[in-house]
């Protein structure tokens, strides 16, 4: 793995860990009623997607099992369709998808 890819994986992992920290002890109702929390989590998902977008084509090809295209896609949706964000989809992404991506990123970094 080239150094640049390791940097972006670390950025992804850090953003995921921060997002998970933000929602620790919260439920969907808490999330839906707290605009600042939603904004913070959305921002971290955007960072994950941006870092995924910067990974080398070789890395992406070699790790097709990682949901990198999905991370980039949700980042694009959050940035470009900011007026139509469904908090439930954001919640599900953080609760279900990001922990799996973090686990994979940790293995690759180590």
C-alpha positions as a printed NumPy array, in Angstrom:
array([[  0.   ,   0.   ,   0.   ],
       [  1.347,   3.409,  -0.873],
       [  1.735,   5.977,   1.887],
       [ -0.93 ,   8.244,   0.428],
       [ -3.535,   5.491,   0.679],
       [ -2.589,   4.845,   4.295],
       [ -3.103,   8.564,   5.055],
       [ -6.578,   8.525,   3.52 ],
       [ -7.512,   5.325,   5.317],
       [ -6.483,   6.941,   8.601],
       [ -8.573,   9.997,   7.77 ],
       [-11.541,   7.764,   7.053],
       [-11.063,   5.843,  10.277],
       [-10.723,   9.012,  12.344],
       [-13.9  ,  10.513,  10.857],
       [-15.801,   7.262,  11.432],
       [-14.661,   7.069,  15.045],
       [-15.695,  10.679,  15.614],
       [-19.142,  10.097,  14.082],
       [-19.625,   7.005,  16.218],
       [-18.557,   8.975,  19.276],
       [-21.113,  11.672,  18.508],
       [-23.98 ,   9.174,  18.53 ],
       [-22.777,   7.07 ,  21.455],
       [-25.652,   6.724,  23.919],
       [-28.15 ,   8.206,  21.461],
       [-31.061,   6.623,  19.665],
       [-32.758,   7.512,  16.393],
       [-35.215,   9.817,  18.147],
       [-32.366,  11.751,  19.786],
       [-30.645,  12.014,  16.424],
       [-33.738,  13.185,  14.568],
       [-34.441,  15.906,  17.121],
       [-30.888,  17.314,  17.25 ],
       [-29.982,  19.306,  14.149],
       [-26.476,  20.062,  15.382],
       [-25.81 ,  16.342,  15.913],
       [-27.116,  15.582,  12.436],
       [-24.883,  18.274,  10.942],
       [-21.82 ,  16.939,  12.771],
       [-22.436,  13.352,  11.678],
       [-23.18 ,  14.365,   8.089],
       [-19.889,  16.269,   7.987],
       [-17.943,  13.207,   9.142],
       [-19.639,  11.042,   6.515],
       [-18.632,  13.626,   3.92 ],
       [-15.014,  13.377,   5.117],
       [-15.14 ,   9.579,   4.831],
       [-16.415,   9.849,   1.265],
       [-13.882,  12.486,   0.29 ],
       [-11.   ,  10.428,   1.671],
       [-12.339,   7.359,  -0.164],
       [-12.437,   9.416,  -3.356],
       [ -8.753,  10.263,  -2.948],
       [ -7.558,   6.662,  -2.619],
       [ -5.502,   5.481,  -5.557],
       [ -7.224,   3.619,  -8.37 ],
       [ -4.885,   0.703,  -7.685],
       [ -5.985,   0.538,  -4.031],
       [ -9.673,   0.703,  -4.964],
       [ -9.175,  -2.052,  -7.539],
       [ -7.29 ,  -4.247,  -5.067],
       [ -9.938,  -3.771,  -2.357],
       [-13.167,  -4.081,  -4.275],
       [-14.716,  -5.723,  -1.205],
       [-14.683,  -2.359,   0.6  ],
       [-17.757,  -0.157,   0.078],
       [-15.668,   2.72 ,  -1.249],
       [-17.943,   3.556,  -4.169],
       [-20.869,   3.644,  -1.748],
       [-18.944,   5.97 ,   0.597],
       [-18.212,   8.316,  -2.294],
       [-21.807,   8.113,  -3.485],
       [-23.316,   9.049,  -0.117],
       [-20.793,  11.875,   0.211],
       [-21.922,  13.23 ,  -3.146],
       [-25.573,  12.958,  -2.165],
       [-25.002,  14.736,   1.143],
       [-23.047,  17.549,  -0.488],
       [-25.115,  18.071,  -3.617],
       [-28.568,  17.162,  -2.343],
       [-28.179,  18.782,   1.069],
       [-31.794,  19.976,   1.008],
       [-33.141,  16.431,   0.783],
       [-31.22 ,  14.513,   3.463],
       [-33.159,  11.79 ,   5.257],
       [-31.93 ,  11.585,   8.876],
       [-32.956,   7.902,   9.042],
       [-30.638,   7.03 ,   6.153],
       [-27.795,   8.956,   7.802],
       [-28.502,   7.161,  11.103],
       [-28.53 ,   3.746,   9.413],
       [-25.28 ,   4.562,   7.631],
       [-23.547,   5.443,  10.885],
       [-24.975,   2.545,  12.875],
       [-24.656,  -0.195,  10.244],
       [-22.19 ,   0.717,   7.518],
       [-19.488,   2.812,   9.16 ],
       [-18.534,   0.277,  11.865],
       [-17.897,  -2.341,   9.169],
       [-15.819,   0.079,   7.133],
       [-13.846,   1.061,  10.249],
       [-13.065,  -2.575,  10.998],
       [-11.753,  -3.13 ,   7.472],
       [ -9.746,   0.103,   7.507],
       [ -8.13 ,  -0.831,  10.833],
       [ -7.004,  -4.192,   9.426],
       [ -5.494,  -2.541,   6.363],
       [ -3.685,   0.128,   8.369],
       [ -2.154,  -2.413,  10.781]])
